[in-house]
């Protein structure tokens, strides 16, 4: 399997993408194509004592870089020889099985949609990170790609998230919940109250395992495997989880460093603390799947280090091998429902 990596994307590029990709090639036995300025990539190798490209690692030269300040909607068009555009084009042409980038989210979304294309019948691609929860993690879809959504988008998000949880995370018959401010079907804005009966009907027909509305607290506790949301609410949910994790980690560190007794206590529970840190460490996950695109695309965090890129490559490998995209394409006809009022919803 060959994974294409944007060597120029992210705050720590090209150092982190290059070293992370090399580590991934060694750890997972995949081939890697690094896309970017060849001289910059070779300099990273030289600076780290690597004289030749390791086995399984290749370089595809791209002279331009999409910067964070570039307009996401047009950057990949104006910079046709950017690492982002070249990488996505290689993916489209079958020169790789998946693409990983820590660059601009907006530019990656636009580029993937217009170069690699969406799965036929899918209205919008969605960002679907796996967030830490009490049941070992849940797919949050969407978390920011689509701030405003009609009900039909959320209906498709539920299907796509369910396929991702089943095929990539290995969750048979995954539980799907609609992120809301209460459990009752009448709760929420017009968006939630409109899409609820659509999701309910899909559940009754056995197309998804819909559990109803889920509040943020229950979602974190592990009530469902898939958390369906518009991108605006989903992004707030995700950023709140990240901020809470950082806050608790800082407070725990202060508590354990308070005096000699607390320091001794820290030693006694060090294994448990390491487990919690690993659970909340985004670099362990690697990145966020861009679900709905016709080829596997992973968006790594902009601040990704080499470890995060390595795990993003692993995630891309698992995504490509899962058959999830093929399952969505084969069952796209199921994403049509009749609402309780008898009005067909054609997607």
C-alpha positions in Angstrom: 0.0 0.0 0.0 1.2 3.5 -0.9 0.4 6.6 1.2 1.0 10.1 -0.2 2.1 12.6 2.4 2.1 16.4 2.0 5.6 17.2 3.1 5.0 21.0 3.1 1.8 21.1 5.1 1.6 22.1 8.8 3.3 24.2 11.4 6.3 21.9 11.6 6.8 21.2 8.0 8.8 19.8 6.3 10.6 18.3 9.4 7.6 16.6 11.0 5.9 15.2 7.8 9.2 13.9 6.4 10.4 12.1 9.6 6.9 10.9 10.5 6.4 9.4 7.0 9.8 7.7 7.2 8.9 6.3 10.6 5.6 5.1 9.3 7.1 3.3 6.3 9.4 1.4 8.7 6.8 0.7 11.4 3.9 -0.3 9.1 5.5 -1.7 6.0 3.8 0.8 3.7 5.3 2.7 0.8 5.3 6.5 1.2 5.5 9.3 -1.4 6.6 12.6 0.0 5.2 15.5 -2.0 7.0 18.9 -1.8 10.1 20.8 -2.6 12.7 18.2 -3.2 15.6 20.3 -1.9 13.8 20.9 1.4 13.0 17.2 1.9 16.6 16.2 1.2 17.8 18.8 3.7 15.6 17.3 6.4 17.2 13.9 5.7 20.7 15.3 5.8 20.0 17.3 9.0 19.0 14.0 10.6 21.9 12.0 9.4 20.0 10.2 6.6 22.2 10.1 3.5 19.8 8.2 1.2 16.0 7.8 0.9 15.0 4.8 2.9 13.5 1.8 1.2 9.8 2.4 0.4 10.1 6.2 0.5 9.9 8.3 -2.7 9.8 12.0 -3.4 7.4 13.8 -5.8 8.6 17.3 -6.4 6.2 20.2 -6.0 7.6 23.8 -6.2 4.8 25.6 -4.4 3.3 25.6 -0.9 -0.3 26.4 0.2 0.1 28.8 3.2 -2.3 29.2 6.0 -3.0 32.8 4.9 -4.0 31.7 1.4 -7.7 31.8 0.5 -8.8 28.1 1.0 -11.3 28.2 -1.8 -8.8 29.2 -4.5 -5.4 28.3 -3.1 -5.1 24.9 -4.8 -6.2 26.4 -8.1 -3.8 29.3 -8.1 -1.0 27.2 -6.9 -1.2 24.3 -9.3 2.2 23.0 -8.4 1.7 23.1 -4.7 2.3 20.0 -2.6 -1.4 19.9 -1.8 -2.6 20.0 -5.4 0.1 17.6 -6.7 -0.6 15.2 -3.9 -4.3 15.1 -4.5 -3.8 14.7 -8.2 -1.5 11.7 -7.6 -4.2 10.2 -5.4 -6.9 10.8 -8.1 -4.7 9.2 -10.8 -4.2 6.1 -8.7 -0.5 6.8 -7.8 -1.3 6.2 -4.1 -4.0 4.7 -1.9 -4.5 7.6 0.5 -3.4 11.1 1.1 -2.3 12.8 4.4 -1.8 16.5 5.0 -1.4 18.7 8.0 -1.9 21.8 5.9 -4.9 24.2 5.6 -8.2 22.4 6.4 -10.2 24.6 4.1 -7.8 24.2 1.1 -7.6 20.4 1.7 -11.4 20.2 1.8 -11.8 22.3 -1.4 -9.0 20.5 -3.2 -10.3 17.0 -2.3 -13.8 17.9 -3.3 -12.8 19.4 -6.7 -9.8 17.3 -7.6 -10.5 13.9 -6.1 -14.3 14.4 -6.1 -17.0 13.3 -3.7 -18.5 9.8 -3.8 -21.4 10.0 -6.3 -24.5 10.9 -4.5 -22.9 12.4 -1.4 -23.9 16.0 -0.9 -21.1 17.2 1.3 -17.9 15.7 2.7 -17.5 15.8 6.5 -14.7 15.8 9.0 -15.0 12.8 11.2 -12.5 12.6 14.0 -12.5 9.8 16.6 -12.9 11.5 20.0 -12.1 9.8 23.3 -15.2 8.5 25.1 -16.1 6.0 27.7 -16.6 3.2 25.1 -13.2 3.5 23.6 -13.9 6.4 21.2 -16.7 7.7 19.0 -16.9 9.1 15.5 -17.9 12.8 15.6 -19.4 13.8 12.2 -19.2 16.7 11.3 -16.7 18.7 13.3 -16.3 21.8 11.2 -16.4 21.2 7.4 -20.0 22.3 7.1 -21.0 25.0 9.6 -24.6 25.3 8.3 -26.4 22.1 7.3 -29.8 21.2 6.0 -31.3 18.0 7.5 -30.3 15.9 4.5 -26.6 16.5 5.2 -27.0 15.2 8.8 -28.9 12.1 7.4 -25.9 11.3 5.2 -23.5 12.0 8.0 -25.3 9.4 10.1 -24.8 6.8 7.4 -21.2 7.7 6.7 -20.3 7.8 10.4 -21.9 4.4 10.9 -19.9 2.9 8.0 -16.7 4.4 9.4 -17.4 3.1 12.9 -18.1 -0.4 11.5 -15.4 -0.7 8.8 -12.5 1.3 10.3 -13.1 1.0 14.1 -14.5 -2.5 14.0 -17.8 -1.7 15.7 -20.6 -4.1 14.5 -24.0 -2.4 14.4 -22.6 0.9 15.8 -25.0 3.1 17.9 -25.8 6.4 16.3 -26.9 9.5 18.3 -27.9 13.0 17.3 -26.1 15.6 19.3 -28.7 17.7 21.0 -29.5 19.6 24.2 -32.0 17.0 25.4 -33.1 13.4 24.9 -36.7 14.3 23.8 -37.4 14.3 20.0 -38.9 17.8 20.4 -35.6 19.3 21.7 -33.2 21.4 19.6 -33.5 23.8 16.7 -35.4 23.3 13.5 -32.5 21.4 12.2 -32.6 18.8 14.9 -36.3 18.4 15.1 -36.5 18.0 11.3 -33.8 15.4 10.9 -34.8 13.4 14.0 -37.8 11.6 12.2 -35.5 10.9 9.2 -33.0 9.2 11.4 -35.7 7.5 13.3 -37.2 6.1 10.1 -33.8 4.9 9.0 -33.4 3.1 12.3 -36.8 1.5 12.1 -35.9 0.2 8.6 -32.7 -1.3 10.0 -30.4 0.9 7.9 -28.7 2.5 10.9 -28.8 1.8 14.7 -30.3 5.1 15.7 -30.5 5.6 19.5 -32.1 9.0 19.5 -30.8 12.3 20.7 -27.6 12.3 22.8 -26.5 15.1 25.1 -22.8 16.1 25.1 -22.3 14.6 28.6 -23.7 11.2 27.6 -21.8 11.3 24.4 -18.5 11.7 26.3 -19.5 8.9 28.7 -19.8 6.5 25.7 -23.5 6.3 25.0 -23.0 6.0 21.2 -20.4 5.1 18.7 -21.3 7.8 16.2 -22.2 11.4 17.2 -24.0 13.2 14.4 -23.9 17.0 14.3 -23.7 20.0 12.1 -20.2 21.3 11.7 -20.8 24.4 14.0 -22.0 22.4 17.0 -19.6 19.6 16.4 -16.6 21.9 16.4 -17.7 23.5 19.7 -18.1 20.0 21.1 -14.7 18.9 19.9 -12.9 22.1 21.1 -14.6 21.9 24.5 -13.3 18.3 24.9 -9.8 19.4 23.9 -9.8 22.4 26.3 -11.2 20.3 29.2 -8.6 17.7 28.7 -5.8 20.3 28.7 -7.3 22.0 31.8 -7.6 18.8 33.8 -4.1 17.7 32.8 -2.7 21.0 34.0 -4.6 20.9 37.3 -3.6 17.3 38.0 0.0 18.2 37.4 -0.2 21.1 39.9 -1.9 18.8 42.4 0.7 16.0 42.2 3.6 18.6 42.4 2.2 20.2 45.5 4.4 18.5 48.1 6.5 15.4 48.8 3.4 13.2 49.6 1.6 14.1 46.4 4.8 13.5 44.4 5.1 10.0 46.0 1.4 9.5 45.1 2.1 10.4 41.5 4.8 7.7 41.3 2.4 5.1 42.6 -0.3 6.0 40.0 2.2 6.8 37.2 1.0 4.0 34.9 -2.6 5.2 35.2 -1.6 8.8 34.5 0.3 7.7 31.4 -2.8 5.8 30.2 -5.0 8.9 30.6 -2.4 11.1 28.8 -2.3 8.6 25.9 -6.1 8.6 25.8 -6.3 12.4 25.5 -3.2 12.8 23.2 -4.4 13.7 19.7 -1.1 12.6 18.2 -2.0 9.0 19.1 -5.0 9.2 16.7 -3.1 10.9 14.0 -5.7 12.9 12.2 -9.3 13.3 11.1 -10.8 11.4 8.2 -12.4 13.4 5.4 -15.4 11.2 4.9 -17.5 11.4 1.7 -14.5 11.9 -0.7 -14.0 9.1 -3.3 -10.5 8.4 -2.1 -9.1 8.2 1.5 -8.0 11.6 2.8 -6.7 12.3 6.3 -6.3 15.8 7.8 -3.6 15.8 10.4 -3.6 18.6 13.0 -1.6 21.7 11.9 0.7 21.4 14.9 1.4 17.7 14.2 4.9 16.4 15.2 6.6 13.4 13.6 4.7 11.0 15.9 1.3 12.4 14.9 2.2 12.2 11.2 3.3 8.6 11.7 0.0 7.7 13.2 -1.9 9.7 10.5 -0.2 7.4 8.0 -1.3 4.4 10.0 -4.9 5.8 10.1 -4.8 6.4 6.3 -3.6 2.8 5.7 -6.5 1.5 7.8 -9.0 3.8 6.1 -7.8 2.6 2.6 -8.0 -1.0 3.6 -11.4 -0.9 5.3 -13.6 -0.9 2.2 -15.7 1.9 3.7 -15.7 4.1 0.6 -16.9 1.2 -1.5 -19.6 0.4 1.0 -20.9 3.9 0.9 -20.9 3.9 -2.9 -22.7 0.5 -3.0 -25.4 1.6 -0.6 -26.0 5.2 -1.7 -29.5 4.3 -2.8 -30.4 3.6 0.8 -30.0 7.3 1.7 -33.5 8.1 0.5 -36.3 8.2 3.1 -39.9 9.1 3.3 -40.6 11.5 6.1 -43.7 10.9 8.4 -45.5 13.5 6.3 -45.0 11.3 3.2 -42.5 13.7 1.5 -39.7 11.9 -0.2 -36.2 13.0 0.7 -33.9 12.4 -2.4 -30.3 13.0 -1.7 
